[in-house]
Amino acid sequence: METLIKRIIIDVKKGDQEAFAELVELYKDKVYQISYRMVGNVHEAQDIAQESFLRAYVNIDTYDVNRKFSTWLFRIVTNLSIDRLRKKKPDFYLEQHIEGTEGLTLSSQIAATEELPEDQVITHELQHWIQEEILNLPLKYRSAIILKYIEDLSLKEISEILDIPVATVKTRIHRGREALRKKLSSK
Amino acid sequence: MKCDKEIVSLMHKYLDEEITEQERKILKKHLSYCEACNKHMSELKKSIAFVQSSSHIEAPENLTELVMSQLPEQKRSVNWKR
């Protein structure tokens, strides 16, 4: 996989746009998943995902092919998500939770599995609840928890993406877990 | 009863899979008699399982097209130079 990516990137660096389309195809779900989990809104998430790829394209010359491409790309999307959230008014989060249509749009984008209608309702509610609790986490913990438990990345990779020492990643994950625990056990 | 911070720290080490054999024994022994810590541990595990049960989300189908349509013209011209 890494060799394939490397080859594609070399083509992109040469100015091959078709090669860049291949890269987007390969990474779009992961990039979108990070932005969606970070901001919790499909429109914002799509916007951030697009912007991330555009930035990656424009800055591809600064990317070192000997490093892992996903780390570089995930750093862009994480930073853009954080920037976007910081610019928001605090009540943005509240609106998210009240808005009834949000979950609908989300469910339509979740890969459909063979389930009975009743199970679908339960899954839908559970998914909505999970996203809500993720959004309740302070930004610092949220990014670390998403990268660790949703993207399944190693502590070292997370430290490179967030540009913080591994020890700090650990602390954030520990605190994130404790924050989730407190929320969940109080329900 | 409030237990030593050390025990909670061991729980996190355990969850990060960075616990040593000796620490694992200490934790296990403590959990065998301390109900509060036992509960704490199981709640932490549940929290992780909770986040991990989030569905895999797919990007909108037209995302690639959208991105491609927005690429700056500048680089496009490089193609015909080759």
Interface residues (C-beta under 8 A of the other chain):
Chain A: K14 G15 D16 Q17 F20 A21 V24 E25 K28 D29 V31 Y32 Q33 Y36 R37 V42 Q46 A49 Q50 F53 L54 Y57 V58 L106 Q109 I110 A111 T123 L126 Q127 I130 Q131 E133 I134 I145 Y149 I150 L155 K170 I173 H174 R177 E178 L180 R181 L184 S185
Chain B: H12 L15 D16 H40 E43 L44 K46 S47 I48 F50 V51 Q52 S53 S54 S55 H56 I57 E58 A59 P60 L63 T64 L66 V67 M68 Q70 L71 P72 K75 R76 V78 N79 K81 R82
